[in-house]
């Protein structure tokens, strides 16, 4: 037999051996796949089945028949009928913000409350700011956060004062041991359909609450934040589709969109991300204190293609997603959640 023939046979045999090894490996894998589930795997599978969320029609998930009601500013969520759903019994966390430290303004009710509950259940420690008149709502939120085993710091005060905004950030950063997330959520608006009847003090309160406060708070927070930190602003659908009776409110919410984009570009070099959320009409205390006609609730429900206002808990996932590290390439954006209104 020649050397060439021997070499050829060796190559063929090696190929056959390789095929056999591949077949044996494939059979082993198939065998493993056919093995019965371990107790741990069965338990995990059962838990997933229990946690499965039912498929729901978004039109019918929440009510659209809230009765007409009115409260004096700033309003209390606990006295609303029905009470807004902020995820108190429904939001489930999965550790997406574990170890983070967050400050949320307007954290006593509405969207801020929903964000606070979600952040706590995702593993974050929190400080919330609110007006002293909102203490009953804030006390509930603090209790909900602590039930999750997270640190909860209540810091009441009026954001229209620059000095207070600075002290708010300093206290939150000190008592939390750092600051990774700032949610500029607190806002103010008033129903005034005629500019000739628009008091300057109402316009001033809107500008101070919705623009000056986020500017002061962001400035103080960025000074102590480390790379990887996040700012989230609450804008509004009125930024893109202004409501004529909300002249000041619409103007400030549009400004927040621009502020968010510009600030994101400015602080990218610090490794800090900045984004915003633009909610549509949401069932919060603002809907019953701002001087609108009694039938405004019906009008707001009818204003979305889904035929209802949103609930604060429906906004919470956006605030979590924008704050978590997995969204590291998302900055300078404003996400809308308006029931299809735009």
C-alpha positions as CSV (number, residue, x, y, z in Angstrom):
1,X,0.0,0.0,0.0
2,X,1.4,3.4,-0.9
3,X,1.9,6.2,1.5
4,X,-0.8,8.2,-0.4
5,X,-3.4,5.4,0.0
6,X,-2.6,5.1,3.7
7,X,-2.9,8.9,4.3
8,X,-6.2,8.9,2.4
9,X,-7.6,6.0,4.5
10,X,-6.5,7.8,7.7
11,X,-8.4,11.0,6.6
12,X,-11.5,9.0,5.8
13,X,-11.3,7.2,9.2
14,X,-10.8,10.4,11.0
15,X,-13.9,11.8,9.3
16,X,-15.9,8.8,10.3
17,X,-14.7,9.1,13.9
18,X,-15.7,12.8,13.9
19,X,-19.1,11.9,12.6
20,X,-19.5,9.2,15.3
21,X,-18.4,11.7,18.0
22,X,-21.0,14.2,16.7
23,X,-23.7,11.6,16.7
24,X,-22.8,10.5,20.3
25,X,-22.8,14.1,21.5
26,X,-26.1,14.8,19.8
27,X,-27.7,11.7,21.4
28,X,-26.4,12.8,24.8
29,X,-27.9,16.2,24.5
30,X,-31.2,14.7,23.4
31,X,-31.0,12.4,26.3
32,X,-30.5,15.2,28.7
33,X,-33.4,17.1,27.2
34,X,-35.6,14.0,27.8
35,X,-34.7,13.8,31.4
36,X,-37.5,14.7,33.9
37,X,-37.4,18.2,35.4
38,X,-35.7,18.6,38.7
39,X,-37.6,19.7,41.7
40,X,-36.1,23.2,41.4
41,X,-37.0,23.4,37.7
42,X,-40.6,22.3,38.4
43,X,-40.8,24.9,41.2
44,X,-39.6,27.6,38.9
45,X,-42.0,26.5,36.2
46,X,-44.9,26.5,38.6
47,X,-44.0,30.0,39.9
48,X,-43.9,31.3,36.3
49,X,-47.4,29.9,35.8
50,X,-48.7,31.6,38.9
51,X,-47.1,34.9,37.9
52,X,-48.4,34.8,34.4
53,X,-50.4,37.9,33.6
54,X,-53.8,37.5,31.9
55,X,-54.2,39.1,28.5
56,X,-56.5,42.1,29.1
57,X,-58.3,44.5,26.8
58,X,-56.6,47.8,27.6
59,X,-59.9,49.6,27.1
60,X,-61.5,47.8,30.0
61,X,-58.6,47.4,32.3
62,X,-59.6,50.5,34.3
63,X,-62.8,52.4,34.8
64,X,-63.9,55.4,32.7
65,X,-66.9,56.4,34.8
66,X,-65.4,58.4,37.7
67,X,-68.0,60.7,39.2
68,X,-67.6,64.4,39.1
69,X,-65.7,65.7,42.2
70,X,-63.6,68.6,43.4
71,X,-61.0,69.2,46.0
72,X,-59.0,72.3,47.0
73,X,-55.4,72.4,45.8
74,X,-53.2,70.4,46.1
75,X,-55.8,67.6,46.6
76,X,-55.5,64.3,48.4
77,X,-55.5,60.9,46.6
78,X,-57.0,59.2,49.6
79,X,-60.2,61.3,49.2
80,X,-60.7,60.6,45.5
81,X,-63.5,58.3,44.2
82,X,-62.3,55.8,43.0
83,X,-58.8,56.1,44.3
84,X,-56.1,56.1,41.6
85,X,-54.3,52.8,41.1
86,X,-50.6,53.4,41.8
87,X,-49.6,49.7,41.9
88,X,-50.1,49.3,45.6
89,X,-51.4,45.8,45.2
90,X,-50.4,45.0,41.6
91,X,-46.9,46.1,40.8
92,X,-44.3,43.3,40.9
93,X,-40.6,44.0,41.0
94,X,-37.7,41.9,39.8
95,X,-34.6,43.7,41.2
96,X,-34.1,46.0,38.2
97,X,-33.0,48.9,40.4
98,X,-31.3,46.9,43.2
99,X,-29.0,49.1,45.3
100,X,-30.1,52.4,43.6
101,X,-30.9,55.5,45.6
102,X,-33.6,57.8,44.2
103,X,-35.3,61.1,45.0
104,X,-38.8,61.6,43.6
105,X,-40.6,64.9,43.8
106,X,-44.4,64.7,44.0
107,X,-43.9,61.2,45.4
108,X,-47.0,61.2,47.6
109,X,-49.7,60.6,44.9
110,X,-50.3,60.0,41.3
111,X,-47.4,59.2,39.0
112,X,-44.8,60.1,41.5
113,X,-46.4,57.6,44.0
114,X,-46.5,54.9,41.3
115,X,-42.8,55.5,40.5
116,X,-41.9,55.3,44.2
117,X,-43.7,52.0,44.7
118,X,-42.2,50.5,41.6
119,X,-38.7,51.7,42.5
120,X,-39.0,50.2,46.0
121,X,-40.2,46.9,44.6
122,X,-37.3,46.9,42.1
123,X,-34.8,47.3,45.0
124,X,-34.2,51.0,45.4
125,X,-34.0,53.2,48.5
126,X,-36.0,56.4,48.2
127,X,-36.6,59.9,49.4
128,X,-39.9,61.5,48.4
129,X,-40.8,65.2,48.4
130,X,-44.3,66.6,48.7
131,X,-46.2,69.6,50.1
132,X,-46.9,69.6,53.9
133,X,-50.7,69.5,53.1
134,X,-50.1,66.1,51.3
135,X,-48.8,64.4,54.4
136,X,-51.7,61.8,54.7
137,X,-50.9,60.5,51.2
138,X,-47.1,60.6,51.8
139,X,-47.4,58.6,55.0
140,X,-49.0,55.8,53.0
141,X,-46.2,55.8,50.5
142,X,-43.5,55.8,53.1
143,X,-45.2,52.7,54.8
144,X,-45.4,50.9,51.4
145,X,-41.7,51.5,50.7
146,X,-40.7,50.3,54.1
147,X,-42.8,47.1,53.7
148,X,-40.5,46.2,50.9
149,X,-37.5,46.4,53.2
150,X,-36.2,49.6,51.6
151,X,-35.1,52.9,53.2
152,X,-37.8,55.6,52.9
153,X,-37.2,59.3,53.7
154,X,-40.0,61.8,53.8
155,X,-39.0,65.4,53.0
156,X,-41.9,67.8,52.8
157,X,-41.5,71.3,51.4
158,X,-42.3,73.8,48.7
159,X,-40.2,73.5,45.5
160,X,-40.7,77.1,44.5
161,X,-37.9,78.1,46.8
162,X,-34.3,77.6,45.4
163,X,-32.8,77.2,48.9
164,X,-35.2,74.4,49.7
165,X,-34.5,72.6,46.5
166,X,-30.8,72.6,47.3
167,X,-31.4,71.4,50.9
168,X,-33.7,68.7,49.6
169,X,-31.1,67.2,47.3
170,X,-28.4,67.5,50.0
171,X,-30.5,65.7,52.6
172,X,-31.6,63.0,50.2
173,X,-28.0,62.4,49.2
174,X,-26.8,62.4,52.8
175,X,-29.5,60.1,54.3
176,X,-29.5,57.7,51.3
177,X,-25.7,57.5,51.2
178,X,-25.6,58.8,47.7
179,X,-28.0,59.7,44.8
180,X,-28.3,57.7,41.6
181,X,-31.7,58.8,40.3
182,X,-33.6,62.1,40.4
183,X,-37.2,62.0,39.2
184,X,-38.4,65.6,38.5
185,X,-42.1,64.8,38.7
186,X,-43.9,67.5,40.8
187,X,-46.1,69.8,38.7
188,X,-48.8,72.4,38.8
189,X,-51.5,73.6,36.4
190,X,-54.7,75.5,36.4
191,X,-57.7,75.6,34.0
192,X,-57.9,79.1,32.6
193,X,-59.5,79.3,29.1
194,X,-59.1,83.1,28.7
195,X,-55.7,84.8,28.9
196,X,-57.4,88.1,29.9
197,X,-58.5,86.3,33.1
198,X,-55.2,84.6,33.7
199,X,-53.7,85.9,37.0
200,X,-50.0,86.5,37.0
201,X,-49.6,84.7,40.3
202,X,-51.1,81.5,38.7
203,X,-48.7,81.8,35.8
204,X,-45.8,82.4,38.2
205,X,-46.7,79.4,40.3
206,X,-46.8,77.2,37.2
207,X,-43.4,78.4,36.0
208,X,-41.7,78.1,39.4
209,X,-43.1,74.6,40.0
210,X,-42.7,73.2,36.6
211,X,-39.5,74.8,35.3
212,X,-37.5,76.6,38.1
213,X,-37.7,73.7,40.5
214,X,-36.5,71.0,38.0
215,X,-33.6,73.4,37.1
216,X,-32.6,73.9,40.7
217,X,-33.0,70.3,41.6
218,X,-31.1,69.0,38.6
219,X,-28.2,71.4,39.2
220,X,-27.9,70.3,42.8
221,X,-28.2,66.6,41.9
222,X,-25.7,66.5,39.1
223,X,-23.1,68.1,41.3
224,X,-23.1,65.0,43.5
225,X,-24.1,62.3,41.0
226,X,-21.6,59.7,39.7
227,X,-21.4,58.2,36.2
228,X,-24.3,55.9,35.6
229,X,-26.8,58.2,37.3
230,X,-30.1,59.1,35.8
231,X,-32.5,62.0,35.7
232,X,-36.2,61.5,34.6
233,X,-38.5,64.4,33.9
234,X,-42.3,64.3,33.8
235,X,-43.6,66.3,30.8
236,X,-47.1,65.9,29.3
237,X,-49.0,65.2,26.1
238,X,-49.8,68.9,26.2
239,X,-46.2,69.6,25.2
240,X,-47.0,68.2,21.7
241,X,-50.8,69.0,21.6
242,X,-51.3,72.1,23.7
243,X,-54.5,72.5,25.6
244,X,-55.9,76.0,25.1
245,X,-57.2,76.2,28.7
246,X,-53.7,75.2,30.0
247,X,-51.7,78.0,28.6
248,X,-48.9,78.1,31.3
249,X,-49.0,74.3,31.9
250,X,-48.6,73.5,28.2
251,X,-45.8,76.0,27.8
252,X,-43.8,74.6,30.7
253,X,-44.3,71.0,29.6
254,X,-43.1,71.8,26.2
255,X,-40.1,73.5,27.7
256,X,-39.4,70.4,29.8
257,X,-39.0,68.3,26.6
258,X,-36.4,70.8,25.2
259,X,-34.7,71.0,28.6
260,X,-34.5,67.2,28.8
261,X,-32.9,67.0,25.4
262,X,-30.4,69.8,25.9
263,X,-29.4,68.7,29.4
264,X,-28.8,65.1,28.1
265,X,-26.3,66.5,25.6
266,X,-24.6,68.6,28.3
267,X,-24.1,65.9,30.9
268,X,-23.3,63.0,28.6
269,X,-19.7,63.7,29.2
270,X,-20.3,63.0,32.9
271,X,-21.8,59.6,32.1
272,X,-25.2,60.8,33.3
273,X,-28.4,60.0,31.3
274,X,-31.5,62.3,31.1
275,X,-34.9,61.3,29.7
276,X,-38.5,62.2,30.1
277,X,-42.0,60.8,30.1
278,X,-45.0,62.6,28.5
279,X,-48.2,61.1,30.0
280,X,-51.6,61.7,28.6
281,X,-54.6,62.3,30.9
282,X,-54.0,60.3,34.1
283,X,-56.4,59.9,37.0
284,X,-54.5,61.9,39.7
285,X,-55.4,64.6,42.2
286,X,-54.6,67.2,39.6
287,X,-57.7,66.2,37.6
288,X,-60.0,67.4,40.5
289,X,-58.3,70.4,41.9
290,X,-57.4,72.6,38.9
291,X,-60.7,74.5,38.4
292,X,-62.0,72.7,35.4
293,X,-65.8,72.3,34.8
294,X,-67.5,69.3,36.5
295,X,-67.8,67.4,33.2
296,X,-64.1,67.6,32.6
297,X,-63.6,64.1,33.8
298,X,-65.9,62.7,31.2
299,X,-64.1,64.8,28.5
300,X,-60.7,63.5,29.6
301,X,-61.9,59.9,29.4
302,X,-63.4,60.5,25.9
303,X,-60.2,62.2,24.8
304,X,-58.2,59.0,24.2
305,X,-58.8,56.3,21.6
306,X,-58.8,53.8,24.4
307,X,-61.8,55.6,25.8
308,X,-60.5,56.3,29.3
309,X,-57.8,58.1,31.3
310,X,-54.7,56.2,32.3
311,X,-53.9,55.1,35.8
312,X,-50.6,56.0,37.5
313,X,-49.5,52.4,37.7
314,X,-49.5,52.3,33.9
315,X,-46.8,54.9,33.9
316,X,-44.5,53.2,36.4
317,X,-42.9,50.7,33.9
318,X,-41.6,53.7,31.8
319,X,-39.9,55.3,34.9
320,X,-38.3,52.0,35.8
321,X,-37.1,51.3,32.3
322,X,-35.6,54.7,31.9
323,X,-33.8,54.5,35.2
324,X,-32.3,51.0,34.9
325,X,-28.8,50.3,33.7
326,X,-30.1,48.2,30.8
327,X,-31.2,51.4,29.1
328,X,-27.7,52.7,29.0
329,X,-27.9,53.9,25.4
330,X,-31.2,55.8,26.0
331,X,-30.7,59.5,26.7
332,X,-32.2,62.8,25.5
333,X,-35.6,61.2,24.7
334,X,-39.1,61.8,25.9
335,X,-41.4,58.8,25.8
336,X,-45.1,59.3,25.4
337,X,-47.8,57.2,27.1
338,X,-51.1,58.8,26.2
339,X,-53.6,56.1,25.3
340,X,-53.1,56.8,21.6
341,X,-54.1,60.5,21.9
342,X,-51.2,61.9,19.8
